[in-house]
Amino acid sequence: MFRSLHMKLVMILILLITSLMTVVGAFLMISVTNFYINDFYEQMSETFADPSFADALRSEAAQENGAQRLQSLLELYSGTLGINSRSRNYYILDGKTCEFLAGSDEAGGRSLEQTANLLTARNGSSGYESDIAANYMDVAVPVSGGDNSYIIYIRDNRSAVSSLNGELLLIVLQALLVGLLVSVLLSFLLAKTMIDPSVKLTQGAERIAGGNFEEVLEVDSTDEIGVLTTTFNDMARVMHDTIDAVENERSKLDALFLHMTDGVVAYDGSGALIHCNPAAVAMLDRAPEDCVYSELFEPICPFERVMSMRRGDYAESELTVGERSVELYFAAFADEETGGVLIVLHDVTEHRKTEERRREFVANVSHELRTPLTNIRSYAETIRDADGDIPRETENSFLDIVISETERMTHIVQDLLTLSRLDSGRSEMVMARFPFGEAIDSVLRSIALEAQRHKHELTHEYSEHLPLIMGDRGRIEQVMLNILSNAVKYTPDGGHIRVTAGDAGETVWMEVSDDGIGIPAKDRERIFERFYRVDKARSRESGGTGLGLSIATEIVQRHNGTLRLVDRKGPGTTVRLELPVMQSEAREVLS
């Protein structure tokens, strides 16, 4: 770097001195040439304009041997005219033919070219025109005497000017050589005072570029270089603080964009993708490089429209990707030239489903409660209006229906309260160790009469030595009873229901299989939702509310287990319950 800057200084000084000497030399040579030309024409003009000399020329020209007499007269005036036979000569020419008659250079006179001044003299006028581009100077003056006419032609070949310019050029070259030596010496002095601090600043900048902000440059002077070094140190300190702050903010933003549940997609002013976080990739179901604005969002909200929005304005829309509903919020950031478009994506699929479930839930609860209430009111009004006129057996039958509908409402309310407690976390599980096989036996005994009433064949197959498990036995039996009750209800009379169970390592399982109506494929994913029933009419006929499986699912999840449908061939349904032998809390206590 030092040598590079040093050479630049040397070249600058060399160019400066060379340019200066070139300009001075050219100015001197042009000035000398112009002075010599002007002096020549002034000298000729003054001499030929002298009345006595002009009269002498005409007098001599009128003589019989006018050319020789004019030659003699010009010899007398050779000093005044500057005739030296080397660079300046005179020629006496015939006034009509310009033929050489006499002169100081007989050889040159016989090969004279016709110049502009000679042509002017042949036309009867004196020729004093100067041509700075020519390599000569000339004057042509017509002289008439009697019947004779001559042209006196003075020609200078500028050899004196060339010699003088050569001397000047030599002087300029000598001065240039001295100037170059001085420039080299000055460049070393400048390099010492300027390049060394620059090298230190460069090294400091390289350290900063490498991430080292700790080392401070030493300030050696109070001049501009010293001020620059001090400013550089201040800049390094401020840059260090700024980079730390920016890195902290960047880390926060990266973490926010990476882990936030909402998607964020940003485009620059030309529509090129800047940023696309993982949430947006998942919502749009495509790779970041495929998130092209013109393909995804242009039909929804044109890019130019978003770019023209003011600060604080935004546009809202919605996009459907497969079965997912995504709300879109468009906004422009910065200005139109350096900014771009920011799009926030919010997945509202579950929200929409929740809203739909909530509406369906309210409608189902209303319907489930309205039906028994309607029956109760109808039979109660019938008993009241009969005023003792109906038979006692009929009245008791009506009262049995009222009691049955009341129990149905009580069951619905209890199920709703159970779900509410499970959702709020207020329903505590009474954990204790109990035999998994005995729990299955207890449930089978409870459901046996109901199965016989429907003429089902209820069979079971499992080991008598199933392990003890940790859990709330009452809740687990509630789940088992719900599964078996559904199998009994939704299997046509005379069906087959089979219960199997076993253990696998740290888990136990139970499966309930039937050959009933089964569950269509489109309903299998929603069968555990609240109030969801495959056949609502048949479910109500059989006393179902659509809450049993959802309650069972909540209980199983509280036990860290799973409740699911098993894929199988043929008609019917198989439900599998899996539970861990030891709960995590129990493991910690036992250890």
Rosetta blueprint (number, residue, H / E / L):
1 M L
2 F H
3 R H
4 S H
5 L H
6 H H
7 M H
8 K H
9 L H
10 V H
11 M H
12 I H
13 L H
14 I H
15 L H
16 L H
17 I H
18 T H
19 S H
20 L H
21 M H
22 T H
23 V H
24 V H
25 G H
26 A H
27 F H
28 L H
29 M H
30 I H
31 S H
32 V H
33 T H
34 N H
35 F H
36 Y H
37 I H
38 N H
39 D H
40 F H
41 Y H
42 E H
43 Q H
44 M H
45 S H
46 E H
47 T H
48 F H
49 A H
50 D L
51 P H
52 S H
53 F H
54 A H
55 D H
56 A H
57 L H
58 R H
59 S H
60 E H
61 A H
62 A L
63 Q L
64 E L
65 N L
66 G H
67 A H
68 Q H
69 R H
70 L H
71 Q H
72 S H
73 L H
74 L H
75 E H
76 L H
77 Y L
78 S H
79 G H
80 T H
81 L H
82 G L
83 I L
84 N L
85 S L
86 R L
87 S L
88 R E
89 N E
90 Y E
91 Y E
92 I E
93 L E
94 D E
95 G L
96 K L
97 T L
98 C L
99 E L
100 F E
101 L E
102 A E
103 G E
104 S L
105 D L
106 E H
107 A H
108 G H
109 G H
110 R L
111 S L
112 L L
113 E L
114 Q L
115 T L
116 A H
117 N H
118 L H
119 L H
120 T H
121 A H
122 R H
123 N L
124 G L
125 S L
126 S L
127 G E
128 Y L
129 E L
130 S L
131 D L
132 I L
133 A L
134 A L
135 N L
136 Y L
137 M E
138 D E
139 V E
140 A E
141 V E
142 P E
143 V E
144 S E
145 G E
146 G L
147 D L
148 N E
149 S E
150 Y E
151 I E
152 I E
153 Y E
154 I E
155 R E
156 D E
157 N L
158 R L
159 S H
160 A H
161 V H
162 S H
163 S H
164 L H
165 N H
166 G H
167 E H
168 L H
169 L H
170 L H
171 I H
172 V H
173 L H
174 Q H
175 A H
176 L H
177 L H
178 V H
179 G H
180 L H
181 L H
182 V H
183 S H
184 V H
185 L H
186 L H
187 S H
188 F H
189 L H
190 L H
191 A H
192 K H
193 T H
194 M H
195 I H
196 D H
197 P H
198 S H
199 V H
200 K H
201 L H
202 T H
203 Q H
204 G H
205 A H
206 E H
207 R H
208 I H
209 A H
210 G L
211 G L
212 N L
213 F L
214 E L
215 E L
216 V L
217 L L
218 E L
219 V L
220 D L
221 S L
222 T L
223 D L
224 E H
225 I H
226 G H
227 V H
228 L H
229 T H
230 T H
231 T H
232 F H
233 N H
234 D H
235 M H
236 A H
237 R H
238 V H
239 M H
240 H H
241 D H
242 T H
243 I H
244 D H
245 A H
246 V H
247 E H
248 N H
249 E H
250 R H
251 S H
252 K H
253 L H
254 D H
255 A H
256 L H
257 F H
258 L H
259 H H
260 M L
261 T L
262 D L
263 G E
264 V E
265 V E
266 A E
267 Y E
268 D E
269 G L
270 S L
271 G L
272 A L
273 L E
274 I E
275 H E
276 C E
277 N L
278 P H
279 A H
280 A H
281 V H
282 A H
283 M H
284 L H
285 D L
286 R L
287 A L
288 P H
289 E H
290 D H
291 C L
292 V L
293 Y H
294 S H
295 E H
296 L H
297 F L
298 E L
299 P L
300 I L
301 C L
302 P L
303 F H
304 E H
305 R H
306 V H
307 M H
308 S L
309 M L
310 R L
311 R L
312 G L
313 D L
314 Y L
315 A E
316 E E
317 S E
318 E E
319 L E
320 T E
321 V E
322 G L
323 E L
324 R E
325 S E
326 V E
327 E E
328 L E
329 Y E
330 F E
331 A E
332 A E
333 F E
334 A L
335 D L
336 E L
337 E L
338 T L
339 G L
340 G E
341 V E
342 L E
343 I E
344 V E
345 L E
346 H E
347 D E
348 V L
349 T H
350 E H
351 H H
352 R H
353 K H
354 T H
355 E H
356 E H
357 R H
358 R H
359 R H
360 E H
361 F H
362 V H
363 A H
364 N H
365 V H
366 S H
367 H H
368 E H
369 L H
370 R H
371 T H
372 P H
373 L H
374 T H
375 N H
376 I H
377 R H
378 S H
379 Y H
380 A H
381 E H
382 T H
383 I H
384 R H
385 D H
386 A H
387 D L
388 G L
389 D L
390 I L
391 P L
392 R H
393 E H
394 T H
395 E H
396 N H
397 S H
398 F H
399 L H
400 D H
401 I H
402 V H
403 I H
404 S H
405 E H
406 T H
407 E H
408 R H
409 M H
410 T H
411 H H
412 I H
413 V H
414 Q H
415 D H
416 L H
417 L H
418 T H
419 L H
420 S H
421 R H
422 L H
423 D H
424 S H
425 G L
426 R L
427 S L
428 E L
429 M L
430 V L
431 M L
432 A E
433 R E
434 F E
435 P E
436 F H
437 G H
438 E H
439 A H
440 I H
441 D H
442 S H
443 V H
444 L H
445 R H
446 S H
447 I H
448 A H
449 L H
450 E H
451 A H
452 Q H
453 R H
454 H L
455 K L
456 H L
457 E E
458 L E
459 T E
460 H E
461 E E
462 Y L
463 S L
464 E L
465 H L
466 L L
467 P L
468 L E
469 I E
470 M E
471 G E
472 D L
473 R H
474 G H
475 R H
476 I H
477 E H
478 Q H
479 V H
480 M H
481 L H
482 N H
483 I H
484 L H
485 S H
486 N H
487 A H
488 V H
489 K H
490 Y L
491 T L
492 P L
493 D L
494 G L
495 G L
496 H E
497 I E
498 R E
499 V E
500 T E
501 A E
502 G E
503 D E
504 A E
505 G L
506 E L
507 T E
508 V E
509 W E
510 M E
511 E E
512 V E
513 S E
514 D E
515 D L
516 G L
517 I L
518 G L
519 I L
520 P L
521 A H
522 K H
523 D H
524 R H
525 E H
526 R H
527 I L
528 F L
529 E L
530 R L
531 F L
532 Y L
533 R L
534 V L
535 D L
536 K H
537 A H
538 R H
539 S H
540 R H
541 E H
542 S L
543 G L
544 G L
545 T L
546 G L
547 L L
548 G H
549 L H
550 S H
551 I H
552 A H
553 T H
554 E H
555 I H
556 V H
557 Q H
558 R H
559 H L
560 N L
561 G L
562 T E
563 L E
564 R E
565 L E
566 V L
567 D L
568 R L
569 K L
570 G L
571 P L
572 G L
573 T E
574 T E
575 V E
576 R E
577 L E
578 E E
579 L E
580 P E
581 V L
582 M L
583 Q L
584 S H
585 E H
586 A H
587 R H
588 E H
589 V H
590 L H
591 S L
